[in-house]
C-alpha cells in the first residue's frame, strides 16, 4: 500500500495561511512606507539640490530604512497572528532582535549624516584651517566613540532579552571586582591608549592634517583612531604609531598654532663673493615667486670656515609644503646666479708655493 502524507486539518491550514498573510502584508506595508518616505525625499532633493540634510539622509539612511520599516510594521501586527504561545514567543524574539539590529544600523548612519553637516560648513582644505582641524579631530574621535557605544548597547540589549544570558550576566556582576582587576592587567596598554586618545582629542597636541616630524620622517596626520595614529609620509608611505607615543615622546609639530613657516637655504662660497650682490638677487627672486608670503626675506653670513663662508637665506611661506618648494627654487636660482656671474667665487682649495731661499745653480743636479 503506498505511503500517503496525512492531510492537514483545515483549521491548521487556515491558521498558517492567515499568519503568512499577516507577515507578508506587514513586510510589504513597511516596504511601501519606506518607498513613499524616500520617494518624497528624493523629489525634494531633485527640486532643491543644495539641501544638504535631505541629500545626506537620502544617501546614508535609504538602505537601513529598507529593513527597519518592514520589521517595525511587523512588530506592531505580530500579536494579530494566531500563533501558539511558544511559537509567538520565538517569533517575537526574532522580530525584536531584527528591530534592534536595524535601528542600531540606522543610528550609525545618522552619525554619518551629522558628520556630513559639519563638514559642509567647515572646509579643511582652506589656507588658515587651524580651527577646522581642531574641530575635525574631536569630531572623528567622538564619532568613533559614539558608533562603538551604539553597537555595544545594541548587542547588550539583544543578549539581555534572553533569560539565560541575563542569568549569566547576574553571575558575572557578582565577580566583577576580580574580573576588572584581571582585565585591567591584561588590557593595561590598550586602556592607556584609549585614555591617550581622549587626551589627544581634547588637549590636541596633534590634529588631523597637522604636519609632523616623527622618527626622522616628515608627514601629515591622516587618521587618529582609538589606539594609533596614521602619518602620511611625503612619499605616500604610512607611518603607524601608538597614541601613547605622542604623550610620552617628543616630536615636531609644524602646524601647532599656525601653518606659516620659515624656510632656510644654506650656501657655501669662497671668501671673495660679494654678499650684497647675492642679497639683492635673493630679494629679486623671492619677490617674483608666488609662494612667498612677503613676511621674511633675509640673507646673512652665519659662519666662516677654513675654506668657505656660510650664507643663510631665510624666507617665509604660508605652509610647510610651499616653504619646501620655495626653498628649492631659491637654492636653485642663487646657485645659478653665482655660477653665471661669480664663478670664481665658488668653493675652491688654494695652494701657495713659496720660492726657496737658496738660488738654483746650473749643474747642481746630477744626471
C-alpha positions as a printed NumPy array, in Angstrom:
array([[  0.   ,   0.   ,   0.   ],
       [  1.651,   3.322,  -0.98 ],
       [  2.622,   5.809,   1.723],
       [  0.347,   8.859,   1.967],
       [  1.067,  12.083,   3.843],
       [ -1.55 ,  12.862,   6.469],
       [ -3.857,  15.614,   5.464],
       [ -3.54 ,  18.818,   7.416],
       [ -6.548,  19.832,   9.379],
       [ -8.499,  22.678,   7.824],
       [ -8.095,  24.863,  10.929],
       [ -4.299,  24.465,  10.875],
       [ -4.136,  25.326,   7.188],
       [ -6.275,  28.387,   7.745],
       [ -4.138,  29.489,  10.703],
       [ -0.912,  29.031,   8.746],
       [ -2.188,  30.929,   5.73 ],
       [ -3.533,  33.747,   7.891],
       [ -0.192,  34.045,   9.704],
       [  1.813,  34.051,   6.48 ],
       [ -0.557,  36.616,   5.002],
       [ -0.216,  38.919,   8.016],
       [  3.581,  38.623,   7.984],
       [  3.851,  39.162,   4.225],
       [  1.368,  42.014,   4.291],
       [  3.145,  43.798,   7.139],
       [  6.516,  43.447,   5.426],
       [  5.04 ,  44.767,   2.18 ],
       [  3.359,  47.671,   4.002],
       [  6.633,  48.585,   5.684],
       [  8.49 ,  48.462,   2.375],
       [  5.834,  50.646,   0.72 ],
       [  6.098,  53.103,   3.635],
       [  9.851,  53.316,   3.087],
       [  9.383,  53.807,  -0.672],
       [  6.873,  56.59 ,  -0.058],
       [  9.006,  58.44 ,   2.503],
       [ 12.214,  58.297,   0.49 ],
       [ 10.38 ,  58.952,  -2.767],
       [  9.121,  62.248,  -1.366],
       [ 12.613,  62.975,  -0.046],
       [ 14.206,  62.215,  -3.431],
       [ 11.732,  64.502,  -5.186],
       [ 12.569,  67.273,  -2.743],
       [ 16.306,  66.802,  -3.36 ],
       [ 15.781,  66.985,  -7.124],
       [ 13.881,  70.236,  -6.681],
       [ 16.307,  71.679,  -4.112],
       [ 19.698,  70.075,  -4.908],
       [ 21.553,  72.379,  -2.498],
       [ 19.744,  70.948,   0.546],
       [ 22.492,  69.031,   2.344],
       [ 20.383,  67.463,   5.117],
       [ 17.865,  65.855,   2.785],
       [ 20.51 ,  64.579,   0.356],
       [ 22.637,  63.206,   3.196],
       [ 19.652,  61.418,   4.773],
       [ 18.745,  60.008,   1.372],
       [ 22.273,  58.739,   0.783],
       [ 23.003,  57.257,   4.209],
       [ 19.617,  56.103,   5.552],
       [ 17.987,  54.649,   2.435],
       [ 19.448,  51.163,   2.872],
       [ 18.913,  50.788,   6.667],
       [ 15.331,  52.056,   6.29 ],
       [ 14.586,  49.373,   3.692],
       [ 14.981,  46.843,   6.543],
       [ 13.828,  48.91 ,   9.51 ],
       [ 10.359,  49.961,   8.282],
       [  9.149,  46.425,   7.355],
       [ 10.39 ,  44.983,  10.648],
       [  8.815,  47.876,  12.554],
       [  5.399,  47.286,  10.978],
       [  5.762,  43.546,  11.584],
       [  6.437,  44.134,  15.28 ],
       [  3.118,  46.025,  15.568],
       [  0.971,  43.432,  13.8  ],
       [  2.64 ,  40.293,  15.165],
       [  0.127,  39.934,  18.053],
       [ -2.661,  39.709,  15.441],
       [ -1.391,  36.332,  14.266],
       [ -2.901,  33.097,  15.569],
       [  0.412,  31.589,  16.605],
       [  0.566,  29.473,  19.73 ],
       [  2.27 ,  30.903,  22.801],
       [  5.586,  29.139,  22.238],
       [  5.711,  29.917,  18.537],
       [  4.634,  33.506,  19.173],
       [  7.432,  33.928,  21.735],
       [ 10.025,  32.654,  19.26 ],
       [  8.711,  34.975,  16.546],
       [  8.626,  37.911,  18.95 ],
       [ 12.267,  37.354,  19.948],
       [ 13.287,  37.142,  16.317],
       [ 11.453,  40.34 ,  15.41 ],
       [ 12.869,  42.205,  18.431],
       [ 16.39 ,  41.169,  17.506],
       [ 15.902,  42.29 ,  13.899],
       [ 14.325,  45.569,  15.058],
       [ 17.209,  46.375,  17.431],
       [ 19.781,  45.484,  14.769],
       [ 18.224,  47.644,  12.046],
       [ 17.614,  50.508,  14.472],
       [ 21.269,  50.448,  15.572],
       [ 22.304,  50.397,  11.906],
       [ 20.177,  53.482,  11.306],
       [ 21.704,  55.272,  14.304],
       [ 25.214,  54.562,  12.995],
       [ 24.264,  56.022,   9.618],
       [ 22.696,  59.015,  11.375],
       [ 26.132,  59.771,  12.807],
       [ 27.379,  59.927,   9.207],
       [ 24.619,  62.423,   8.417],
       [ 25.763,  64.639,  11.308],
       [ 29.344,  64.383,  10.045],
       [ 28.238,  65.494,   6.576],
       [ 26.507,  68.553,   8.041],
       [ 29.633,  69.561,   9.969],
       [ 31.964,  69.009,   7.021],
       [ 29.693,  71.058,   4.752],
       [ 30.064,  74.143,   6.958],
       [ 33.787,  73.709,   7.684],
       [ 36.371,  73.021,   4.981],
       [ 39.722,  71.533,   5.992],
       [ 41.361,  72.395,   2.656],
       [ 41.446,  76.121,   3.343],
       [ 44.603,  78.111,   3.943],
       [ 44.01 ,  79.01 ,   7.602],
       [ 42.343,  75.812,   8.792],
       [ 43.595,  75.586,  12.373],
       [ 40.155,  75.805,  13.991],
       [ 38.692,  73.413,  11.443],
       [ 41.407,  70.816,  12.113],
       [ 40.732,  71.119,  15.859],
       [ 37.04 ,  70.5  ,  15.258],
       [ 37.595,  67.596,  12.854],
       [ 39.992,  65.886,  15.259],
       [ 37.392,  65.98 ,  18.023],
       [ 34.622,  65.039,  15.591],
       [ 36.474,  61.96 ,  14.375],
       [ 37.137,  60.724,  17.904],
       [ 33.574,  61.424,  19.104],
       [ 32.131,  59.715,  16.026],
       [ 34.103,  56.52 ,  16.608],
       [ 33.227,  56.549,  20.296],
       [ 29.521,  57.081,  19.535],
       [ 29.435,  54.288,  16.942],
       [ 31.174,  51.928,  19.369],
       [ 28.673,  52.763,  22.109],
       [ 25.712,  52.247,  19.755],
       [ 26.991,  48.823,  18.701],
       [ 27.833,  47.846,  22.285],
       [ 24.406,  48.868,  23.647],
       [ 22.585,  47.136,  20.765],
       [ 24.438,  43.867,  21.337],
       [ 23.847,  44.138,  25.092],
       [ 20.098,  44.723,  24.62 ],
       [ 19.823,  41.784,  22.225],
       [ 21.649,  39.442,  24.591],
       [ 19.818,  40.65 ,  27.689],
       [ 16.472,  39.849,  26.035],
       [ 17.256,  36.164,  26.639],
       [ 16.685,  34.843,  30.168],
       [ 19.761,  32.591,  30.026],
       [ 22.048,  35.474,  29.203],
       [ 20.515,  37.564,  31.993],
       [ 21.336,  34.829,  34.496],
       [ 24.918,  34.652,  33.207],
       [ 25.189,  38.436,  33.426],
       [ 23.978,  38.426,  37.028],
       [ 26.599,  35.848,  37.909],
       [ 29.305,  37.852,  36.187],
       [ 28.358,  41.002,  38.088],
       [ 28.982,  39.238,  41.408],
       [ 32.592,  38.588,  40.341],
       [ 33.077,  41.938,  38.603],
       [ 35.723,  43.058,  41.09 ],
       [ 38.065,  40.164,  40.371],
       [ 37.32 ,  40.278,  36.644],
       [ 38.062,  44.009,  36.464],
       [ 41.465,  43.504,  38.071],
       [ 42.33 ,  40.695,  35.653],
       [ 41.109,  42.648,  32.64 ],
       [ 42.905,  45.75 ,  33.874],
       [ 46.257,  43.957,  33.95 ],
       [ 45.629,  42.209,  30.629],
       [ 44.489,  45.35 ,  28.806],
       [ 46.71 ,  47.887,  30.526],
       [ 48.335,  49.104,  27.31 ],
       [ 45.033,  49.212,  25.407],
       [ 43.346,  51.181,  28.18 ],
       [ 46.321,  53.525,  28.252],
       [ 45.936,  54.112,  24.513],
       [ 42.219,  54.775,  24.969],
       [ 42.888,  57.363,  27.672],
       [ 45.61 ,  58.861,  25.495],
       [ 43.01 ,  59.126,  22.734],
       [ 40.746,  61.195,  24.993],
       [ 43.682,  63.412,  25.93 ],
       [ 44.744,  63.938,  22.316],
       [ 41.174,  64.619,  21.171],
       [ 40.596,  67.426,  23.661],
       [ 44.057,  68.828,  24.528],
       [ 45.134,  68.327,  20.886],
       [ 48.922,  68.148,  20.754],
       [ 48.212,  66.813,  17.247],
       [ 45.247,  67.269,  14.931],
       [ 44.091,  65.939,  11.596],
       [ 46.206,  67.294,   8.726],
       [ 48.926,  68.522,  11.107],
       [ 52.448,  68.429,   9.682],
       [ 54.734,  66.39 ,  11.961],
       [ 58.333,  65.271,  12.013],
       [ 58.381,  61.923,  13.823],
       [ 61.207,  59.378,  13.904],
       [ 63.013,  61.442,  11.286],
       [ 60.028,  61.295,   8.898],
       [ 58.033,  64.269,   7.582],
       [ 54.328,  63.758,   7.001],
       [ 50.725,  64.758,   7.698],
       [ 48.313,  63.257,  10.21 ],
       [ 45.894,  61.231,   8.092],
       [ 43.88 ,  59.366,  10.744],
       [ 43.512,  59.239,  14.527],
       [ 41.863,  56.104,  15.927],
       [ 41.262,  54.827,  19.459],
       [ 44.694,  53.195,  19.588],
       [ 47.011,  54.564,  16.877],
       [ 47.804,  57.483,  14.593],
       [ 48.439,  57.152,  10.844],
       [ 51.02 ,  59.579,   9.444],
       [ 51.057,  60.017,   5.636],
       [ 54.728,  60.409,   4.691],
       [ 55.628,  62.773,   1.848],
       [ 56.456,  59.834,  -0.465],
       [ 52.995,  58.274,   0.204],
       [ 54.184,  55.737,   2.749],
       [ 52.214,  55.392,   6.   ],
       [ 53.824,  55.542,   9.448],
       [ 51.601,  53.995,  12.141],
       [ 52.332,  54.994,  15.732],
       [ 50.511,  54.203,  19.003],
       [ 48.703,  57.071,  20.699],
       [ 50.949,  56.781,  23.741],
       [ 53.885,  57.806,  21.559],
       [ 52.566,  61.365,  21.289],
       [ 52.08 ,  61.573,  25.048],
       [ 55.417,  60.145,  26.124],
       [ 57.941,  61.127,  23.421],
       [ 58.953,  64.436,  21.813],
       [ 58.064,  65.215,  18.212],
       [ 57.907,  68.26 ,  15.94 ],
       [ 54.545,  69.793,  15.053],
       [ 54.979,  72.378,  12.317],
       [ 51.316,  73.465,  12.357],
       [ 50.599,  73.576,  16.102],
       [ 49.443,  77.198,  16.195],
       [ 49.762,  78.3  ,  12.577],
       [ 50.699,  76.801,   9.232],
       [ 53.166,  79.605,   8.421],
       [ 56.82 ,  78.556,   8.383],
       [ 60.292,  79.945,   7.801],
       [ 62.474,  78.072,   5.344],
       [ 66.275,  78.133,   5.323],
       [ 68.714,  77.761,   2.431],
       [ 72.429,  77.401,   3.125],
       [ 75.098,  78.298,   0.555],
       [ 78.857,  77.755,   0.905],
       [ 81.078,  80.033,  -1.2  ],
       [ 84.548,  81.485,  -1.382],
       [ 85.541,  84.496,   0.758],
       [ 85.73 ,  86.663,  -2.342],
       [ 81.987,  86.529,  -3.034],
       [ 80.23 ,  89.961,  -2.905],
       [ 77.492,  89.248,  -0.351],
       [ 75.461,  92.347,  -1.206],
       [ 75.044,  91.203,  -4.796],
       [ 73.707,  87.819,  -3.648],
       [ 71.404,  89.543,  -1.131],
       [ 69.953,  91.716,  -3.872],
       [ 69.471,  88.682,  -6.103],
       [ 67.676,  86.833,  -3.27 ],
       [ 65.241,  89.713,  -2.827],
       [ 64.586,  89.815,  -6.566],
       [ 63.995,  86.05 ,  -6.79 ],
       [ 61.712,  85.9  ,  -3.761],
       [ 59.684,  88.978,  -4.733],
       [ 58.852,  87.386,  -8.085],
       [ 57.947,  83.971,  -6.635],
       [ 54.219,  83.281,  -5.995],
       [ 54.888,  81.078,  -2.925],
       [ 56.495,  83.852,  -0.862],
       [ 54.044,  85.33 ,   1.678],
       [ 56.012,  88.639,   1.962],
       [ 56.886,  88.241,   5.628],
       [ 60.586,  87.338,   5.796],
       [ 63.428,  87.582,   3.28 ],
       [ 66.895,  87.722,   4.876],
       [ 70.414,  86.751,   3.86 ],
       [ 73.164,  86.607,   6.49 ],
       [ 76.711,  85.282,   6.783],
       [ 76.195,  82.825,   9.629],
       [ 79.587,  81.11 ,   9.71 ],
       [ 83.115,  81.316,   8.341],
       [ 85.028,  78.111,   7.87 ],
       [ 88.589,  77.376,   6.865],
       [ 87.929,  77.49 ,   3.128],
       [ 84.361,  78.834,   2.747],
       [ 81.818,  81.175,   4.243],
       [ 78.276,  80.067,   5.087],
       [ 75.349,  82.108,   3.79 ],
       [ 71.91 ,  81.516,   5.286],
       [ 68.856,  82.606,   3.303],
       [ 65.693,  82.857,   5.408],
       [ 62.372,  83.01 ,   3.533],
       [ 58.755,  82.577,   4.651],
       [ 55.721,  80.786,   3.19 ],
       [ 52.106,  80.092,   4.103],
       [ 52.635,  76.393,   4.926],
       [ 55.271,  73.692,   5.049],
       [ 54.711,  72.385,   1.515],
       [ 55.047,  75.836,  -0.009],
       [ 58.063,  76.567,   2.181],
       [ 59.814,  73.449,   0.879],
       [ 59.131,  74.339,  -2.763],
       [ 60.206,  77.944,  -2.17 ],
       [ 63.478,  76.821,  -0.581],
       [ 64.251,  74.584,  -3.549],
       [ 63.547,  77.414,  -6.007],
       [ 65.72 ,  79.897,  -4.072],
       [ 68.579,  77.422,  -3.78 ],
       [ 68.482,  76.59 ,  -7.463],
       [ 68.349,  80.18 ,  -8.695],
       [ 71.044,  81.505,  -6.334],
       [ 73.436,  78.727,  -7.333],
       [ 72.78 ,  79.546, -10.978],
       [ 73.363,  83.242, -10.258],
       [ 76.754,  82.569,  -8.659],
       [ 77.754,  80.174, -11.444],
       [ 76.887,  82.738, -14.12 ],
       [ 78.224,  85.964, -12.62 ],
       [ 80.741,  84.924,  -9.974],
       [ 82.136,  81.511, -10.961],
       [ 85.465,  82.425,  -9.381],
       [ 83.691,  82.635,  -6.003],
       [ 82.644,  79.014,  -5.906],
       [ 84.334,  76.958,  -3.166],
       [ 87.935,  76.235,  -4.016],
       [ 91.112,  74.912,  -2.434],
       [ 94.187,  77.17 ,  -2.733],
       [ 97.794,  76.004,  -2.823],
       [100.544,  78.602,  -2.357],
       [104.107,  77.65 ,  -3.421],
       [106.773,  79.931,  -1.991],
       [110.301,  80.199,  -3.583],
       [113.254,  78.614,  -1.691],
       [115.982,  80.815,  -0.13 ],
       [118.906,  79.052,  -1.943],
       [119.37 ,  80.107,  -5.568],
       [119.371,  77.451,  -8.216],
       [122.865,  76.705,  -9.646],
       [123.113,  75.005, -13.045],
       [124.863,  71.678, -12.762],
       [123.993,  71.25 ,  -9.101],
       [121.607,  68.477, -10.023],
       [123.378,  65.452, -11.398],
       [122.157,  63.456, -14.255]])
